[in-house]
Amino acid sequence: MTKRTNKSEFQEPMADYAQPLTFEKVWLMFKETEQQMKETDRQIKETDRILTEKFQETDRQFKESRLQMQETDRALKHATKIVSGLGINIGEQAEEYFKGALENMDEIFGIPYEQVASMEKKNKSFQGQYNIVLYNGDKMVVIEVKNKLHPKDVDDFHTRKLPLFKKLFPEYADKKIIGGLAALTVPKDAAYRAEEMGYLVMSRWGQKIKVLNKKGAGLREV
């Protein structure tokens, strides 16, 4: 008698190499997956550690660089302050030198004088400071003092500073004003430019003042 097959049942043929899954195989697969996950987690933590160390090192270097920049900035400001102070001191020394020397004299380049002073004034429109002013009643010699005289100093004195004198001191409007430039160091180009414009040019000669103008050179009066 032939056994009938239920057509509603579906049977898939099993390949020769297929093996049924056992509990042991499933457990082994689970353990392998768990191990892979642990390894992945370890790699993630290691990467995070490396990145953290690099970030910390970068942050440390940045802080060190910032500190170095701040220290450099402080050093530059300190050096600038020293140089600025030195420039002021040298300028004051030059002024004191010429003022002291002129106080021990009673004439310069044939121009007699009775008083030696410094003058400074400021009003609503102008302000000016004049290092040395020699006064003899009829004439005044207005002298600009520098540590080292440059042609641009001569130009500034000629175009701005000396013309401003009578505007600041109108009480001397009737006086004849002679301009003068004095410096511890006077290069030839600056001396030539000043003399060409008719100004008295002075420099240091030992403990005395030496007039650099040629004998008989005319002086400009304003």
C-alpha positions as a printed NumPy array, in Angstrom:
array([[  0.   ,   0.   ,   0.   ],
       [  1.464,   3.3  ,  -1.063],
       [  1.8  ,   6.035,   1.641],
       [  0.218,   9.325,   0.584],
       [  2.07 ,  12.574,   1.055],
       [  0.386,  15.677,   2.438],
       [  0.802,  18.19 ,  -0.361],
       [  0.337,  21.101,   2.057],
       [  3.686,  20.31 ,   3.762],
       [  6.739,  21.96 ,   2.217],
       [  9.979,  20.11 ,   2.49 ],
       [ 13.288,  21.801,   1.414],
       [ 15.963,  19.4  ,   0.416],
       [ 19.099,  19.634,   2.645],
       [ 22.418,  20.038,   0.909],
       [ 25.119,  17.521,   1.575],
       [ 27.344,  20.142,   3.349],
       [ 24.619,  21.674,   5.53 ],
       [ 24.793,  20.846,   9.207],
       [ 22.071,  21.49 ,  11.733],
       [ 22.807,  24.312,  14.305],
       [ 23.463,  23.035,  17.753],
       [ 23.484,  24.887,  21.071],
       [ 27.259,  24.661,  21.218],
       [ 27.627,  26.303,  17.77 ],
       [ 25.222,  29.119,  18.633],
       [ 27.053,  29.702,  21.912],
       [ 30.406,  29.8  ,  20.095],
       [ 29.064,  32.318,  17.592],
       [ 27.766,  34.445,  20.449],
       [ 31.14 ,  34.361,  22.228],
       [ 32.974,  35.301,  19.007],
       [ 30.587,  38.222,  18.458],
       [ 31.036,  39.298,  22.059],
       [ 34.824,  39.147,  21.664],
       [ 34.675,  41.239,  18.496],
       [ 32.533,  43.812,  20.282],
       [ 35.02 ,  43.948,  23.156],
       [ 37.886,  44.397,  20.697],
       [ 35.993,  47.161,  18.881],
       [ 35.272,  48.853,  22.214],
       [ 38.96 ,  48.551,  23.169],
       [ 40.01 ,  50.128,  19.854],
       [ 37.508,  52.958,  20.33 ],
       [ 38.843,  53.629,  23.848],
       [ 42.448,  53.493,  22.592],
       [ 41.627,  55.933,  19.78 ],
       [ 39.873,  58.204,  22.263],
       [ 42.903,  58.046,  24.586],
       [ 45.298,  58.922,  21.764],
       [ 43.101,  61.796,  20.604],
       [ 42.767,  63.066,  24.178],
       [ 46.537,  62.97 ,  24.685],
       [ 47.107,  64.781,  21.396],
       [ 44.515,  67.406,  22.304],
       [ 46.089,  67.873,  25.738],
       [ 49.545,  68.188,  24.157],
       [ 48.252,  70.69 ,  21.594],
       [ 46.525,  72.656,  24.347],
       [ 49.739,  72.634,  26.415],
       [ 51.784,  73.841,  23.452],
       [ 49.216,  76.56 ,  22.745],
       [ 49.344,  77.737,  26.369],
       [ 53.148,  77.72 ,  26.299],
       [ 53.138,  79.7  ,  23.041],
       [ 50.691,  82.187,  24.518],
       [ 52.852,  82.576,  27.619],
       [ 55.928,  83.075,  25.44 ],
       [ 54.08 ,  85.695,  23.383],
       [ 52.99 ,  87.476,  26.554],
       [ 56.544,  87.369,  27.895],
       [ 57.891,  88.676,  24.575],
       [ 55.286,  91.437,  24.583],
       [ 56.262,  92.434,  28.132],
       [ 59.941,  92.433,  27.15 ],
       [ 59.257,  94.591,  24.093],
       [ 57.206,  97.067,  26.125],
       [ 59.949,  97.214,  28.741],
       [ 62.63 ,  97.74 ,  26.078],
       [ 60.521, 100.427,  24.384],
       [ 60.08 , 102.179,  27.711],
       [ 63.828, 102.077,  28.343],
       [ 64.671, 103.329,  24.846],
       [ 62.02 , 106.041,  25.076],
       [ 63.329, 107.133,  28.452],
       [ 66.867, 107.067,  27.15 ],
       [ 65.847, 109.274,  24.217],
       [ 64.193, 111.743,  26.589],
       [ 67.241, 111.772,  28.866],
       [ 69.636, 112.334,  25.954],
       [ 67.451, 115.164,  24.666],
       [ 67.348, 116.76 ,  28.117],
       [ 71.115, 116.395,  28.48 ],
       [ 71.663, 118.101,  25.125],
       [ 69.396, 120.974,  26.136],
       [ 71.088, 121.354,  29.528],
       [ 74.526, 121.279,  27.892],
       [ 73.804, 124.123,  25.448],
       [ 71.829, 126.13 ,  27.965],
       [ 74.603, 125.877,  30.555],
       [ 77.283, 126.779,  28.013],
       [ 75.334, 129.807,  26.739],
       [ 74.747, 131.044,  30.287],
       [ 78.515, 131.311,  30.668],
       [ 78.77 , 133.43 ,  27.501],
       [ 77.479, 136.887,  26.644],
       [ 77.547, 136.727,  22.843],
       [ 77.28 , 134.163,  20.043],
       [ 78.429, 134.766,  16.471],
       [ 78.748, 138.45 ,  17.213],
       [ 75.259, 138.691,  18.706],
       [ 75.299, 139.937,  22.313],
       [ 72.601, 138.823,  24.727],
       [ 71.634, 139.435,  28.332],
       [ 69.221, 136.647,  29.204],
       [ 68.987, 132.879,  28.567],
       [ 65.619, 131.194,  29.029],
       [ 63.266, 128.462,  27.891],
       [ 59.808, 129.455,  26.68 ],
       [ 56.582, 127.53 ,  26.335],
       [ 53.041, 128.63 ,  25.66 ],
       [ 49.677, 127.224,  24.664],
       [ 46.522, 129.014,  23.591],
       [ 43.272, 127.987,  21.931],
       [ 44.866, 127.792,  18.488],
       [ 48.564, 127.044,  18.95 ],
       [ 51.13 , 125.63 ,  21.278],
       [ 54.9  , 125.606,  21.16 ],
       [ 57.976, 124.915,  23.238],
       [ 61.299, 126.646,  22.597],
       [ 64.34 , 125.067,  24.2  ],
       [ 66.562, 128.152,  24.429],
       [ 65.814, 131.82 ,  23.807],
       [ 68.561, 134.472,  23.966],
       [ 67.336, 138.039,  24.593],
       [ 69.176, 141.358,  24.293],
       [ 66.363, 143.892,  24.072],
       [ 66.324, 144.415,  20.321],
       [ 66.933, 140.888,  19.083],
       [ 66.019, 137.417,  20.177],
       [ 67.738, 134.195,  19.139],
       [ 65.281, 131.289,  19.232],
       [ 67.182, 127.992,  19.363],
       [ 65.912, 124.462,  18.749],
       [ 68.039, 121.781,  20.443],
       [ 68.422, 118.207,  19.188],
       [ 70.613, 115.278,  20.074],
       [ 71.371, 114.779,  16.362],
       [ 70.275, 117.299,  13.77 ],
       [ 68.583, 116.013,  10.615],
       [ 67.586, 118.01 ,   7.523],
       [ 63.93 , 117.281,   8.323],
       [ 64.429, 118.992,  11.708],
       [ 65.667, 122.077,   9.88 ],
       [ 62.639, 122.018,   7.576],
       [ 60.211, 121.652,  10.504],
       [ 61.866, 124.514,  12.358],
       [ 61.73 , 126.69 ,   9.247],
       [ 58.163, 126.001,   8.127],
       [ 56.349, 125.453,  11.428],
       [ 58.119, 126.152,  14.667],
       [ 59.872, 129.484,  14.146],
       [ 56.943, 131.19 ,  12.314],
       [ 54.74 , 130.195,  15.249],
       [ 56.872, 132.046,  17.794],
       [ 55.405, 135.533,  17.249],
       [ 51.871, 134.115,  17.108],
       [ 52.339, 132.608,  20.547],
       [ 54.226, 135.619,  21.922],
       [ 52.702, 138.723,  20.252],
       [ 54.438, 140.913,  22.855],
       [ 57.656, 140.274,  20.901],
       [ 56.147, 141.113,  17.504],
       [ 58.411, 144.158,  17.152],
       [ 61.619, 142.229,  17.896],
       [ 64.001, 140.887,  15.291],
       [ 64.038, 137.091,  15.614],
       [ 67.032, 135.007,  14.57 ],
       [ 66.615, 131.262,  14.362],
       [ 69.222, 128.86 ,  15.666],
       [ 69.711, 125.096,  15.658],
       [ 71.986, 123.294,  18.114],
       [ 72.822, 119.601,  18.397],
       [ 75.454, 117.356,  19.91 ],
       [ 75.868, 115.8  ,  16.456],
       [ 75.427, 117.845,  13.3  ],
       [ 75.907, 116.041,   9.959],
       [ 77.195, 118.127,   7.066],
       [ 73.952, 117.948,   5.065],
       [ 71.923, 119.247,   8.009],
       [ 74.46 , 121.998,   8.76 ],
       [ 74.51 , 123.095,   5.106],
       [ 70.711, 123.169,   4.918],
       [ 70.39 , 125.231,   8.102],
       [ 73.08 , 127.721,   7.057],
       [ 71.565, 127.991,   3.583],
       [ 68.273, 129.02 ,   5.194],
       [ 70.053, 131.677,   7.24 ],
       [ 70.   , 130.004,  10.629],
       [ 72.695, 129.896,  13.264],
       [ 74.137, 126.372,  13.574],
       [ 75.866, 125.191,  16.75 ],
       [ 77.45 , 121.989,  17.956],
       [ 79.57 , 120.768,  20.848],
       [ 83.305, 121.337,  20.821],
       [ 84.803, 119.813,  23.946],
       [ 83.186, 121.708,  26.806],
       [ 82.366, 124.679,  24.594],
       [ 79.985, 125.598,  21.794],
       [ 81.245, 125.727,  18.238],
       [ 79.398, 127.804,  15.652],
       [ 79.423, 125.965,  12.325],
       [ 78.444, 128.938,  10.163],
       [ 81.15 , 130.337,   7.915],
       [ 82.601, 133.672,   8.991],
       [ 80.574, 136.508,   7.616],
       [ 77.604, 134.288,   6.785],
       [ 74.369, 136.241,   6.851],
       [ 71.654, 135.335,   9.321],
       [ 67.977, 135.52 ,   8.519],
       [ 65.881, 137.818,  10.678],
       [ 62.111, 137.507,  10.976]])
